[in-house]
Amino acid sequence: MLPDIERRVLRILYNFANNHGRMPDLTELETMSGSNQEKLKQALSGLREKGYIMGDKLSEVKIIEAWPREKKEETKSYISPYLD
């Protein structure tokens, strides 16, 4: 599960790119997210490390995975003591 700021930035990047045909600059991202530039840079770095986005410059970012990965719940299997 992604931290809130990373999830928010990922959604903004995806929606902005689909609506405008380009990535937002840092000032636009700051306005849309309500976060400061330092937190945004940390969020972008975290998204890169986790494999959600790639690219060094914000204008060159490519989205690899647009939605946060869901944790798969472990399925517990029941083994009947009466079966051989």
Secondary structure, DSSP 8 states (H G I E B T S, - for coil): ---HHHHHHHHHHHHHHHHHSS---HHHHHHHH---HHHHHHHHHHHHHTTSEE-SSGGG-EES--S-------------TT--
